[in-house]
Amino acid sequence: MKKTFLLNIEGKNRDRVIEATKHEIRKYVKRERNKPLPEGVDYWDFDCRFGSTPQDAAESHFANLTALIDALASEGGAAFYLELLAKPGHRVARG
């Protein structure tokens, strides 16, 4: 998923738009995680880039995504860019 989400849409409540974007992201992640795993893969991991525009998007961890969206919304940002790509993940034993 590579998409720019607009937060200020004419005729729509900003808070509802923010919640709808979070729901769309969760729905995408659920759909990707339900795909069959390739041989030798433990789980689906995600590469995540977040920013106000595609040019200034920076690497971030998937778990911090909702906090980043909330921070941008509280600052009054009008839009954000999200790049979320599924990749095979391998678990490592903690020692």
N, C-alpha and C positions, 0 to 999 in steps of 0.2 A: 504494500500500500504506500503510495507516494501521493500525498494530497495536501492542499492548502485548505484549512477550515476557516470559514468566515464566522465571526462571533456576533457581529452587528448586522442583523438582517431586518430590513424594513417590515414592520408589522408583526414581528415576533419578539417575545420576551427573551432578553439576553441570557438569563439564568436557564431557561428551558433549552435554548440553543446549545449552551455549554454542556448540559446534561445529555442532550441528544448526540453530541459529538463523542462524548465518553462512551455512550451506549454503542455507537457505531464502531468504535475502536475495539471494545470488548467483544462485539459480535464477530468482527474480523479475526481476532485472536482465537476465539472459540472454534470458528470454522477452520482455521489453519491447524489447530491442535488436533482436530478430529480426522485429519488426513492420515492415511496409513504411513507408518514409519519405514524408511528404507532399512535394508539389512545392516545390522551392527550399530544402529542409532538408538539412544536411550529415550530422547524426548525432543520436542521442537523448541529451539531457542530463537530469540529474536534480536536482530540488529536494529537499533533505534537511533534516529537522528531527529532532533527537535530544535525549532527556532522560529523566529518571526517571519523569516523568508527562507527560501531554499539555499541562498548563498551563505547565510550566516547560521545555518543549522549545525549543531554540534552533537557529537556522540553523547548518548545518555543511556542509563540503565532502564530497562522496561518497567521495573517496579517503581521508578520515580516519575513515571509519565503523568499520572493524575495530579501529583503535586506540582509539576511544571505547568500544567494547564491551569490549575487554580491560581498559581502565582502570576501567570501572564494575565489572567482574567481580572485579578485584583488590581493589577497595575493599569488596567484599562486598555489592554491590547485589543486591536480590532480583528486580528487574524493570526493564525500560526500554521507553520508547515510541519508535517510529520512524515517521516519515512520509516516504515516498519516492515522489515523483511524477515521472513522465516528462514531458519537455517538448522541443519541437524546439530543436535547437542549430545555430548558424551559426559556422563557423570564420572567424577574422579573421587577416589576414596580419600577421606581426611585422615591424616596420620597423626 
